[in-house]
Amino acid sequence: MTVEVAVIHVFVGPTLARSEPGLAAPGVRVRPPVGHGDLFDDAIREGDTVVIIDGVYHQAPALRHKEILAAMGRGSG
């Protein structure tokens, strides 16, 4: 029997260093600042937690509020 372990996906960039001790905790996956479409990544599964600290705005298409609502509707929040 395979047990699925929930992952915490932390989208972080300039606000918090990737070397921050809390980001090294088991089950935490550090990702670059969130952009358009990133919340539809297959790596984010139902039951996972998504933490958005930083995002892209001027250099690439930004995350839209509907993407956050869709992720919450899939059970990722």
N, CA, C and O atoms as CSV, one atom per row, in Angstrom:
chain,resi,resn,atom,element,x,y,z
A,1,MET,N,N,0.838,-1.176,0.000
A,1,MET,CA,C,0.000,0.000,0.000
A,1,MET,C,C,0.889,1.247,0.000
A,1,MET,O,O,1.798,1.361,0.823
A,2,THR,N,N,0.634,2.165,-0.903
A,2,THR,CA,C,1.408,3.393,-1.004
A,2,THR,C,C,0.691,4.505,-0.260
A,2,THR,O,O,-0.505,4.723,-0.457
A,3,VAL,N,N,1.414,5.199,0.584
A,3,VAL,CA,C,0.851,6.311,1.335
A,3,VAL,C,C,1.303,7.607,0.673
A,3,VAL,O,O,2.500,7.865,0.544
A,4,GLU,N,N,0.343,8.412,0.257
A,4,GLU,CA,C,0.644,9.706,-0.347
A,4,GLU,C,C,0.903,10.713,0.771
A,4,GLU,O,O,0.051,10.907,1.638
A,5,VAL,N,N,2.044,11.341,0.759
A,5,VAL,CA,C,2.393,12.341,1.753
A,5,VAL,C,C,2.140,13.712,1.149
A,5,VAL,O,O,2.616,14.021,0.056
A,6,ALA,N,N,1.386,14.530,1.872
A,6,ALA,CA,C,1.110,15.878,1.392
A,6,ALA,C,C,2.397,16.693,1.378
A,6,ALA,O,O,3.240,16.574,2.266
A,7,VAL,N,N,2.523,17.510,0.364
A,7,VAL,CA,C,3.700,18.352,0.184
A,7,VAL,C,C,3.276,19.803,0.363
A,7,VAL,O,O,2.168,20.186,-0.012
A,8,ILE,N,N,4.158,20.599,0.933
A,8,ILE,CA,C,3.935,22.042,1.036
A,8,ILE,C,C,4.784,22.697,-0.043
A,8,ILE,O,O,6.013,22.655,0.020
A,9,HIS,N,N,4.138,23.296,-1.024
A,9,HIS,CA,C,4.825,23.974,-2.126
A,9,HIS,C,C,4.923,25.451,-1.764
A,9,HIS,O,O,3.903,26.128,-1.636
A,10,VAL,N,N,6.146,25.953,-1.599
A,10,VAL,CA,C,6.364,27.342,-1.218
A,10,VAL,C,C,6.956,28.080,-2.410
A,10,VAL,O,O,8.079,27.803,-2.832
A,11,PHE,N,N,6.187,29.023,-2.947
A,11,PHE,CA,C,6.654,29.861,-4.059
A,11,PHE,C,C,7.297,31.103,-3.445
A,11,PHE,O,O,6.612,31.970,-2.903
A,12,VAL,N,N,8.616,31.172,-3.538
A,12,VAL,CA,C,9.345,32.239,-2.852
A,12,VAL,C,C,10.466,32.754,-3.737
A,12,VAL,O,O,11.015,32.020,-4.558
A,13,GLY,N,N,10.791,34.003,-3.562
A,13,GLY,CA,C,11.860,34.612,-4.357
A,13,GLY,C,C,12.639,35.602,-3.522
A,13,GLY,O,O,13.303,35.207,-2.564
A,14,PRO,N,N,12.579,36.866,-3.855
A,14,PRO,CA,C,13.429,37.832,-3.174
A,14,PRO,C,C,13.020,38.138,-1.728
A,14,PRO,O,O,13.852,38.616,-0.956
A,15,THR,N,N,11.795,37.885,-1.349
A,15,THR,CA,C,11.337,38.230,-0.007
A,15,THR,C,C,11.993,37.374,1.070
A,15,THR,O,O,12.282,37.860,2.164
A,16,LEU,N,N,12.226,36.115,0.764
A,16,LEU,CA,C,12.753,35.171,1.746
A,16,LEU,C,C,13.823,34.320,1.070
A,16,LEU,O,O,13.607,33.790,-0.020
A,17,ALA,N,N,14.960,34.193,1.711
A,17,ALA,CA,C,16.051,33.402,1.130
A,17,ALA,C,C,15.691,31.927,1.117
A,17,ALA,O,O,15.069,31.426,2.054
A,18,ARG,N,N,16.078,31.234,0.060
A,18,ARG,CA,C,15.831,29.789,-0.036
A,18,ARG,C,C,16.567,29.021,1.060
A,18,ARG,O,O,16.231,27.872,1.351
A,19,SER,N,N,17.546,29.640,1.654
A,19,SER,CA,C,18.317,28.993,2.719
A,19,SER,C,C,17.654,29.144,4.087
A,19,SER,O,O,18.189,28.660,5.085
A,20,GLU,N,N,16.516,29.798,4.150
A,20,GLU,CA,C,15.781,29.962,5.407
A,20,GLU,C,C,15.534,28.581,6.027
A,20,GLU,O,O,15.030,27.685,5.350
A,21,PRO,N,N,15.882,28.403,7.307
A,21,PRO,CA,C,15.763,27.073,7.927
A,21,PRO,C,C,14.370,26.441,7.815
A,21,PRO,O,O,14.270,25.227,7.636
A,22,GLY,N,N,13.321,27.212,7.912
A,22,GLY,CA,C,11.969,26.667,7.819
A,22,GLY,C,C,11.662,26.044,6.471
A,22,GLY,O,O,10.792,25.179,6.364
A,23,LEU,N,N,12.372,26.478,5.445
A,23,LEU,CA,C,12.146,25.939,4.109
A,23,LEU,C,C,12.854,24.604,3.896
A,23,LEU,O,O,12.644,23.939,2.882
A,24,ALA,N,N,13.685,24.218,4.848
A,24,ALA,CA,C,14.413,22.952,4.747
A,24,ALA,C,C,13.676,21.816,5.451
A,24,ALA,O,O,14.191,20.701,5.535
A,25,ALA,N,N,12.485,22.089,5.953
A,25,ALA,CA,C,11.710,21.076,6.678
A,25,ALA,C,C,11.280,19.948,5.735
A,25,ALA,O,O,11.085,20.172,4.540
A,26,PRO,N,N,11.135,18.757,6.268
A,26,PRO,CA,C,10.666,17.638,5.433
A,26,PRO,C,C,9.286,17.940,4.856
A,26,PRO,O,O,8.419,18.485,5.540
A,27,GLY,N,N,9.099,17.588,3.617
A,27,GLY,CA,C,7.805,17.797,2.974
A,27,GLY,C,C,7.616,19.167,2.362
A,27,GLY,O,O,6.557,19.449,1.802
A,28,VAL,N,N,8.617,20.025,2.453
A,28,VAL,CA,C,8.535,21.363,1.867
A,28,VAL,C,C,9.284,21.364,0.544
A,28,VAL,O,O,10.447,20.965,0.471
A,29,ARG,N,N,8.605,21.814,-0.495
A,29,ARG,CA,C,9.240,21.947,-1.813
A,29,ARG,C,C,9.317,23.428,-2.143
A,29,ARG,O,O,8.289,24.080,-2.332
A,30,VAL,N,N,10.523,23.960,-2.211
A,30,VAL,CA,C,10.731,25.378,-2.505
A,30,VAL,C,C,10.718,25.564,-4.016
A,30,VAL,O,O,11.408,24.866,-4.759
A,31,ARG,N,N,9.908,26.533,-4.444
A,31,ARG,CA,C,9.755,26.804,-5.873
A,31,ARG,C,C,10.018,28.275,-6.133
A,31,ARG,O,O,9.942,29.086,-5.210
A,32,PRO,N,N,10.326,28.636,-7.374
A,32,PRO,CA,C,10.564,30.056,-7.683
A,32,PRO,C,C,9.261,30.850,-7.578
A,32,PRO,O,O,8.189,30.260,-7.444
A,33,PRO,N,N,9.343,32.177,-7.637
A,33,PRO,CA,C,8.128,32.991,-7.550
A,33,PRO,C,C,7.042,32.492,-8.514
A,33,PRO,O,O,7.333,32.131,-9.654
A,34,VAL,N,N,5.817,32.476,-8.053
A,34,VAL,CA,C,4.699,31.932,-8.821
A,34,VAL,C,C,4.349,32.845,-10.000
A,34,VAL,O,O,4.401,34.071,-9.905
A,35,GLY,N,N,3.998,32.211,-11.090
A,35,GLY,CA,C,3.573,32.936,-12.281
A,35,GLY,C,C,2.342,32.272,-12.868
A,35,GLY,O,O,1.847,31.272,-12.348
A,36,HIS,N,N,1.866,32.834,-13.939
A,36,HIS,CA,C,0.683,32.314,-14.628
A,36,HIS,C,C,0.867,30.839,-14.978
A,36,HIS,O,O,1.851,30.467,-15.617
A,37,GLY,N,N,-0.073,30.011,-14.563
A,37,GLY,CA,C,-0.060,28.600,-14.906
A,37,GLY,C,C,0.678,27.694,-13.934
A,37,GLY,O,O,0.550,26.473,-14.022
A,38,ASP,N,N,1.443,28.254,-13.013
A,38,ASP,CA,C,2.243,27.426,-12.109
A,38,ASP,C,C,1.401,26.553,-11.178
A,38,ASP,O,O,1.844,25.473,-10.788
A,39,LEU,N,N,0.220,26.988,-10.822
A,39,LEU,CA,C,-0.612,26.204,-9.906
A,39,LEU,C,C,-1.267,25.013,-10.598
A,39,LEU,O,O,-1.908,24.193,-9.939
A,40,PHE,N,N,-1.115,24.908,-11.920
A,40,PHE,CA,C,-1.653,23.758,-12.658
A,40,PHE,C,C,-0.580,22.684,-12.879
A,40,PHE,O,O,-0.805,21.728,-13.620
A,41,ASP,N,N,0.574,22.838,-12.242
A,41,ASP,CA,C,1.657,21.851,-12.324
A,41,ASP,C,C,1.165,20.524,-11.756
A,41,ASP,O,O,0.541,20.498,-10.695
A,42,ASP,N,N,1.438,19.427,-12.452
A,42,ASP,CA,C,1.013,18.095,-12.003
A,42,ASP,C,C,1.622,17.706,-10.659
A,42,ASP,O,O,1.106,16.820,-9.978
A,43,ALA,N,N,2.714,18.361,-10.275
A,43,ALA,CA,C,3.358,18.048,-8.997
A,43,ALA,C,C,2.509,18.505,-7.812
A,43,ALA,O,O,2.689,18.017,-6.697
A,44,ILE,N,N,1.581,19.440,-8.048
A,44,ILE,CA,C,0.692,19.910,-6.984
A,44,ILE,C,C,-0.558,19.043,-7.025
A,44,ILE,O,O,-1.372,19.132,-7.944
A,45,ARG,N,N,-0.686,18.200,-6.003
A,45,ARG,CA,C,-1.775,17.227,-5.967
A,45,ARG,C,C,-2.833,17.618,-4.940
A,45,ARG,O,O,-2.617,18.488,-4.096
A,46,GLU,N,N,-3.963,16.963,-5.035
A,46,GLU,CA,C,-5.028,17.157,-4.066
A,46,GLU,C,C,-4.474,16.864,-2.675
A,46,GLU,O,O,-3.804,15.852,-2.471
A,47,GLY,N,N,-4.748,17.736,-1.733
A,47,GLY,CA,C,-4.270,17.566,-0.370
A,47,GLY,C,C,-2.974,18.294,-0.069
A,47,GLY,O,O,-2.613,18.465,1.096
A,48,ASP,N,N,-2.266,18.728,-1.112
A,48,ASP,CA,C,-1.045,19.501,-0.905
A,48,ASP,C,C,-1.406,20.915,-0.452
A,48,ASP,O,O,-2.534,21.373,-0.635
A,49,THR,N,N,-0.438,21.585,0.135
A,49,THR,CA,C,-0.606,22.977,0.547
A,49,THR,C,C,0.260,23.849,-0.345
A,49,THR,O,O,1.403,23.508,-0.648
A,50,VAL,N,N,-0.300,24.985,-0.764
A,50,VAL,CA,C,0.432,25.937,-1.589
A,50,VAL,C,C,0.588,27.229,-0.784
A,50,VAL,O,O,-0.389,27.789,-0.286
A,51,VAL,N,N,1.833,27.688,-0.668
A,51,VAL,CA,C,2.131,28.943,0.024
A,51,VAL,C,C,2.726,29.895,-1.008
A,51,VAL,O,O,3.765,29.615,-1.606
A,52,ILE,N,N,2.056,31.014,-1.203
A,52,ILE,CA,C,2.529,32.002,-2.172
A,52,ILE,C,C,3.107,33.183,-1.400
A,52,ILE,O,O,2.380,33.931,-0.747
A,53,ILE,N,N,4.422,33.336,-1.486
A,53,ILE,CA,C,5.095,34.466,-0.841
A,53,ILE,C,C,5.486,35.499,-1.896
A,53,ILE,O,O,5.312,36.700,-1.691
A,54,ASP,N,N,6.008,35.028,-3.014
A,54,ASP,CA,C,6.448,35.924,-4.090
A,54,ASP,C,C,5.893,35.452,-5.424
A,54,ASP,O,O,5.641,34.265,-5.631
A,55,GLY,N,N,5.712,36.397,-6.308
A,55,GLY,CA,C,5.249,36.082,-7.651
A,55,GLY,C,C,5.895,36.999,-8.669
A,55,GLY,O,O,6.500,38.012,-8.319
A,56,VAL,N,N,5.759,36.633,-9.925
A,56,VAL,CA,C,6.272,37.469,-11.018
A,56,VAL,C,C,5.152,38.396,-11.477
A,56,VAL,O,O,3.975,38.042,-11.407
A,57,TYR,N,N,5.521,39.571,-11.941
A,57,TYR,CA,C,4.513,40.532,-12.378
A,57,TYR,C,C,4.900,41.201,-13.685
A,57,TYR,O,O,4.135,41.160,-14.649
A,58,HIS,N,N,6.061,41.810,-13.732
A,58,HIS,CA,C,6.444,42.565,-14.920
A,58,HIS,C,C,7.233,41.735,-15.923
A,58,HIS,O,O,7.121,41.957,-17.129
A,59,GLN,N,N,8.024,40.791,-15.449
A,59,GLN,CA,C,8.920,40.041,-16.331
A,59,GLN,C,C,8.236,38.860,-17.017
A,59,GLN,O,O,8.779,38.314,-17.978
A,60,ALA,N,N,7.056,38.455,-16.543
A,60,ALA,CA,C,6.322,37.320,-17.108
A,60,ALA,C,C,4.856,37.470,-16.714
A,60,ALA,O,O,4.541,38.243,-15.809
A,61,PRO,N,N,3.954,36.743,-17.379
A,61,PRO,CA,C,2.541,36.838,-17.005
A,61,PRO,C,C,2.325,36.449,-15.538
A,61,PRO,O,O,2.853,35.441,-15.068
A,62,ALA,N,N,1.554,37.252,-14.838
A,62,ALA,CA,C,1.320,37.058,-13.407
A,62,ALA,C,C,0.240,36.006,-13.144
A,62,ALA,O,O,-0.580,35.699,-14.009
A,63,LEU,N,N,0.267,35.477,-11.952
A,63,LEU,CA,C,-0.763,34.560,-11.469
A,63,LEU,C,C,-2.096,35.302,-11.422
A,63,LEU,O,O,-2.155,36.460,-11.009
A,64,ARG,N,N,-3.149,34.639,-11.842
A,64,ARG,CA,C,-4.484,35.244,-11.809
A,64,ARG,C,C,-5.268,34.671,-10.637
A,64,ARG,O,O,-5.051,33.531,-10.227
A,65,HIS,N,N,-6.176,35.470,-10.106
A,65,HIS,CA,C,-6.954,35.016,-8.951
A,65,HIS,C,C,-7.772,33.767,-9.266
A,65,HIS,O,O,-8.016,32.955,-8.373
A,66,LYS,N,N,-8.192,33.600,-10.491
A,66,LYS,CA,C,-8.961,32.409,-10.880
A,66,LYS,C,C,-8.120,31.138,-10.767
A,66,LYS,O,O,-8.657,30.057,-10.522
A,67,GLU,N,N,-6.808,31.263,-10.942
A,67,GLU,CA,C,-5.928,30.097,-10.783
A,67,GLU,C,C,-5.880,29.661,-9.320
A,67,GLU,O,O,-5.844,28.466,-9.026
A,68,ILE,N,N,-5.881,30.621,-8.414
A,68,ILE,CA,C,-5.902,30.291,-6.986
A,68,ILE,C,C,-7.218,29.619,-6.634
A,68,ILE,O,O,-7.229,28.620,-5.915
A,69,LEU,N,N,-8.324,30.152,-7.131
A,69,LEU,CA,C,-9.637,29.550,-6.875
A,69,LEU,C,C,-9.731,28.147,-7.453
A,69,LEU,O,O,-10.321,27.264,-6.830
A,70,ALA,N,N,-9.163,27.928,-8.624
A,70,ALA,CA,C,-9.173,26.592,-9.240
A,70,ALA,C,C,-8.358,25.603,-8.411
A,70,ALA,O,O,-8.767,24.456,-8.233
A,71,ALA,N,N,-7.207,26.042,-7.903
A,71,ALA,CA,C,-6.375,25.164,-7.070
A,71,ALA,C,C,-7.109,24.808,-5.783
A,71,ALA,O,O,-7.056,23.663,-5.333
A,72,MET,N,N,-7.784,25.771,-5.199
A,72,MET,CA,C,-8.558,25.495,-3.985
A,72,MET,C,C,-9.703,24.546,-4.272
A,72,MET,O,O,-10.032,23.704,-3.437
A,73,GLY,N,N,-10.319,24.668,-5.442
A,73,GLY,CA,C,-11.397,23.772,-5.835
A,73,GLY,C,C,-10.924,22.339,-6.048
A,73,GLY,O,O,-11.700,21.397,-5.887
A,74,ARG,N,N,-9.651,22.171,-6.411
A,74,ARG,CA,C,-9.068,20.828,-6.587
A,74,ARG,C,C,-8.628,20.216,-5.263
A,74,ARG,O,O,-8.217,19.057,-5.227
A,75,GLY,N,N,-8.707,20.971,-4.188
A,75,GLY,CA,C,-8.298,20.447,-2.901
A,75,GLY,C,C,-6.889,20.818,-2.507
A,75,GLY,O,O,-6.370,20.307,-1.514
A,76,SER,N,N,-6.253,21.703,-3.269
A,76,SER,CA,C,-4.934,22.227,-2.900
A,76,SER,C,C,-5.177,23.627,-2.359
A,76,SER,O,O,-5.837,24.441,-3.005
A,77,GLY,N,N,-4.670,23.897,-1.227
A,77,GLY,CA,C,-4.935,25.216,-0.673
A,77,GLY,C,C,-3.879,25.716,0.228
A,77,GLY,O,O,-3.992,26.822,0.757
